[in-house]
Amino acid sequence: MKILILGSNGRLGSALARRWKVLPDVEVLALTRADIDLSDPVLAEARLASHEFGVGDVVVNCAAATDVDGCEKDREGAARINAESPGRLARLCAARGARLIHIGTDYVFDGSLDRPYTEEEDPKPLSHYGLTKLEGDREVLAASPLHCVVRVSWVFGPDKQSFVDAIVKRALTSPEAAAVHDKTSAPCYTEDMAVWLAEFLKLTVPGGVYHLCNSGTCSWRDYGEYALECAKKNGIPVLTTSVAPLKLSDMRAFIAVRPPHTTLDTSKFQRVTGIAPRPWKEAVAEYFTTWEA
Ligand SMILES: NC(=O)c1ccc[n+]([C@@H]2O[C@H](COP(=O)([O-])OP(=O)(O)OC[C@H]3O[C@@H](n4cnc5c(N)ncnc54)[C@H](OP(=O)(O)O)[C@@H]3O)[C@@H](O)[C@H]2O)c1
């Protein structure tokens, strides 16, 4: 089986490329923006078409315009990268008989539910990032019943820094830490994702939308505080393990509106694959056993 990974310089794409290249009987092609630039949908389609792949092969799209505020500033660019290009790539994959696994986001929801979001819930994006990602999901799903849209949240892992790395790094030089306490979701560890997403390489797993993240729910503040505790436990010389609460409404630097509560319900994934994602705290604890600043 040939696996083509787009966005393989990113947080998730790097982890998939690194972990999947050792899988038996697969050939992994790690593609970057230099290989396929999604800001030009016609050219992106032509670049993907220049690769040999077909029935039984899988394309994984981890590439996206992920700067949520940046998407508000360049709406047309975001639409090309997050919606139009995925649509074209999805139709090309469908024509070749290949599956596309497209990575989606919890930001397609408005975050007003007081329970985790299932795949059946109506998306209502609050930001242009969420809107363009939702359009991308729809284009991909319309192209073939074989394709999968896997929505994830709060991605972290060793290949590229994220919120947890930033809070721990800052605490190496400052005794003050603060994070939003009234926004909740669930972290999603890329090392776990590499195992979970491999399930979608099996074409016996039906296409459609899936929600995927580590189990449990937390606020950015809980997440940050737990990361600092784990760092301290592993001898990382952080100057604090307590995180002051901030309100989402006080985050004046945010341009895009963020949804407050977007934990994803992973029951469908569990039902289909028999895999139960482990708690986010276990994943974060493991991450800090090998963490480097
Ligand atoms: N990070 C999160 O917390 C989070 C939460 C929910 C959903 N997601 C979704 O998860 C997926 C993976 O996210 P991630 O955390 O791995 O993000 P990331 O680290 O920002 O990676 C995104 C990748 O997309 C590439 N890219 C951006 N613009 C491109 C373009 N015009 N053409 C081709 N490639 C382009 C980037 O390339 P360069 O390396 O060259 O910049 C980068 O490698 C995305 O679909 C994202 O929407 C992420």
The ligand as an SDF file (V2000), in Angstrom:
LIG
                    3D

 48 52  0  0  0  0  0  0  0  0999 V2000
   -3.1760   21.9680   16.2900 N   0  0  0  0  0  0  0  0  0  0  0  0
   -4.3490   21.7720   16.8540 C   0  0  0  0  0  0  0  0  0  0  0  0
   -4.5240   21.9600   18.0560 O   0  0  0  0  0  0  0  0  0  0  0  0
   -5.5040   21.2720   16.0220 C   0  0  0  0  0  0  0  0  0  0  0  0
   -6.7760   21.2220   16.6120 C   0  0  0  0  0  0  0  0  0  0  0  0
   -7.8490   20.7440   15.8520 C   0  0  0  0  0  0  0  0  0  0  0  0
   -7.6370   20.3290   14.5570 C   0  0  0  0  0  0  0  0  0  0  0  0
   -6.3960   20.4130   14.0020 N   0  0  0  0  0  0  0  0  0  0  0  0
   -6.2320   19.9690   12.6040 C   0  0  0  0  0  0  0  0  0  0  0  0
   -5.2350   18.9670   12.5550 O   0  0  0  0  0  0  0  0  0  0  0  0
   -4.5290   19.0300   11.3160 C   0  0  0  0  0  0  0  0  0  0  0  0
   -3.0510   19.0270   11.5800 C   0  0  0  0  0  0  0  0  0  0  0  0
   -2.7360   20.1480   12.3900 O   0  0  0  0  0  0  0  0  0  0  0  0
   -1.3030   20.3650   13.0050 P   0  0  0  0  0  0  0  0  0  0  0  0
   -1.4750   20.6460   14.4500 O   0  0  0  0  0  0  0  0  0  0  0  0
   -0.3630   19.2970   12.5750 O   0  0  0  0  0  0  0  0  0  0  0  0
   -0.9620   21.7460   12.2780 O   0  0  0  0  0  0  0  0  0  0  0  0
    0.4140   22.3560   11.7930 P   0  0  0  0  0  0  0  0  0  0  0  0
    1.5340   21.8890   12.6360 O   0  0  0  0  0  0  0  0  0  0  0  0
    0.1490   23.8080   11.6340 O   0  0  0  0  0  0  0  0  0  0  0  0
    0.5930   21.6750   10.3670 O   0  0  0  0  0  0  0  0  0  0  0  0
   -0.1100   22.0920    9.2530 C   0  0  0  0  0  0  0  0  0  0  0  0
    0.7290   21.7970    8.0500 C   0  0  0  0  0  0  0  0  0  0  0  0
    0.0460   22.3460    6.9220 O   0  0  0  0  0  0  0  0  0  0  0  0
    1.0030   22.8950    6.0890 C   0  0  0  0  0  0  0  0  0  0  0  0
    0.4520   23.9380    5.2560 N   0  0  0  0  0  0  0  0  0  0  0  0
   -0.0120   25.1500    5.6170 C   0  0  0  0  0  0  0  0  0  0  0  0
   -0.3740   25.8430    4.5200 N   0  0  0  0  0  0  0  0  0  0  0  0
   -0.1310   25.0390    3.4610 C   0  0  0  0  0  0  0  0  0  0  0  0
   -0.2810   25.1740    2.0760 C   0  0  0  0  0  0  0  0  0  0  0  0
   -0.7110   26.3130    1.5250 N   0  0  0  0  0  0  0  0  0  0  0  0
    0.0520   24.1460    1.2850 N   0  0  0  0  0  0  0  0  0  0  0  0
    0.5280   23.0060    1.7870 C   0  0  0  0  0  0  0  0  0  0  0  0
    0.7270   22.8200    3.0930 N   0  0  0  0  0  0  0  0  0  0  0  0
    0.3950   23.8250    3.9240 C   0  0  0  0  0  0  0  0  0  0  0  0
    2.0750   23.4630    6.9910 C   0  0  0  0  0  0  0  0  0  0  0  0
    3.2570   23.5700    6.2420 O   0  0  0  0  0  0  0  0  0  0  0  0
    4.5540   24.3380    6.7820 P   0  0  0  0  0  0  0  0  0  0  0  0
    5.1600   23.3870    7.7800 O   0  0  0  0  0  0  0  0  0  0  0  0
    5.3610   24.5190    5.5610 O   0  0  0  0  0  0  0  0  0  0  0  0
    4.0630   25.6080    7.3990 O   0  0  0  0  0  0  0  0  0  0  0  0
    2.1150   22.4140    8.0920 C   0  0  0  0  0  0  0  0  0  0  0  0
    3.0900   21.4420    7.8170 O   0  0  0  0  0  0  0  0  0  0  0  0
   -5.0750   20.2590   10.5870 C   0  0  0  0  0  0  0  0  0  0  0  0
   -6.0570   19.8570    9.6860 O   0  0  0  0  0  0  0  0  0  0  0  0
   -5.7390   21.0710   11.6760 C   0  0  0  0  0  0  0  0  0  0  0  0
   -6.8040   21.8450   11.1650 O   0  0  0  0  0  0  0  0  0  0  0  0
   -5.3240   20.8620   14.7060 C   0  0  0  0  0  0  0  0  0  0  0  0
  1  2  1  0
  2  3  2  0
  2  4  1  0
  4  5  1  0
  4 48  2  0
  5  6  2  0
  6  7  1  0
  7  8  2  0
  8  9  1  0
  8 48  1  0
  9 10  1  0
  9 46  1  0
 10 11  1  0
 11 12  1  0
 11 44  1  0
 12 13  1  0
 13 14  1  0
 14 15  2  0
 14 16  1  0
 14 17  1  0
 17 18  1  0
 18 19  2  0
 18 20  1  0
 18 21  1  0
 21 22  1  0
 22 23  1  0
 23 24  1  0
 23 42  1  0
 24 25  1  0
 25 26  1  0
 25 36  1  0
 26 27  1  0
 26 35  1  0
 27 28  2  0
 28 29  1  0
 29 30  1  0
 29 35  2  0
 30 31  1  0
 30 32  2  0
 32 33  1  0
 33 34  2  0
 34 35  1  0
 36 37  1  0
 36 42  1  0
 37 38  1  0
 38 39  2  0
 38 40  1  0
 38 41  1  0
 42 43  1  0
 44 45  1  0
 44 46  1  0
 46 47  1  0
M  CHG  2   8   1  16  -1
M  END
$$$$
